[in-house]
Amino acid sequence: MEVTLISQGLDLMLFGMGTVFAFLTLLVGVTHLMSMAVKKIAPEESEALAGAQPHNAAPSAVKPNIKKVIQAAIDQHRTR
């Protein structure tokens, strides 16, 4: 029985697509297992940062004269 070029191409395509599908399925499974392991090992973010304050909780007030200088610099830059 003679094997044609089209049948060889179809065999190669099925083998390649099967390999990619198997790899992606394995990747999803391993990622899911790693996620479950991290959830068990690491504490939740809300528990770990219960007493911490965010960096932008109290923005420092900018003095009015500094604010005018910054605005003048921005205006000068935009007019170029």
C-alpha positions in Angstrom: 0.0 0.0 0.0 1.4 3.3 -1.1 1.3 6.2 1.4 0.4 9.5 -0.2 1.8 12.9 0.6 -1.6 14.0 1.9 -1.9 11.1 4.3 1.6 11.8 5.6 0.7 15.5 6.1 -2.5 14.5 8.0 -0.5 12.1 10.2 2.1 14.8 11.0 -0.7 17.3 11.7 -2.5 14.9 14.1 0.7 14.0 15.9 1.7 17.7 16.3 -1.8 18.8 17.4 -2.0 15.9 19.8 1.4 16.7 21.3 0.4 20.4 21.8 -2.9 19.4 23.3 -1.2 17.0 25.7 1.4 19.6 26.8 -1.2 22.3 27.3 -3.4 19.9 29.4 -0.4 19.0 31.5 0.5 22.7 31.9 -3.0 23.6 33.1 -3.0 20.6 35.6 0.4 21.5 37.0 -0.6 25.2 37.3 -3.8 24.2 39.1 -1.8 22.0 41.5 0.7 24.8 42.2 -2.1 27.2 42.9 -3.6 24.9 45.4 -0.2 24.3 47.1 0.4 28.1 47.4 -3.0 28.6 48.9 -2.3 26.0 51.5 1.3 27.3 52.3 1.0 31.1 52.1 -1.5 33.0 54.3 -4.2 35.0 52.6 -3.3 38.6 51.7 -6.0 40.1 53.9 -4.7 38.2 57.0 -1.0 39.0 56.3 -1.7 42.7 55.8 -4.3 43.2 58.4 -2.3 45.9 60.3 -0.5 47.4 57.4 -1.5 50.7 55.9 -1.3 51.3 52.1 1.4 53.5 50.7 -1.1 56.1 49.5 -3.3 56.2 52.6 -2.4 59.8 53.5 -0.9 61.8 50.6 1.5 64.5 51.8 0.2 68.0 51.2 2.1 70.0 48.6 2.9 73.6 49.5 1.1 76.1 47.4 4.3 77.8 46.1 5.7 74.4 45.1 2.4 73.6 43.3 2.6 76.9 41.3 6.2 76.1 40.3 5.3 72.6 39.2 2.3 74.0 37.2 4.5 76.6 35.6 7.0 73.9 34.5 4.2 71.8 33.1 2.7 74.7 31.2 6.1 75.7 29.8 6.7 72.1 28.7 3.3 71.9 26.9 3.8 75.2 25.0 7.0 73.8 23.3 
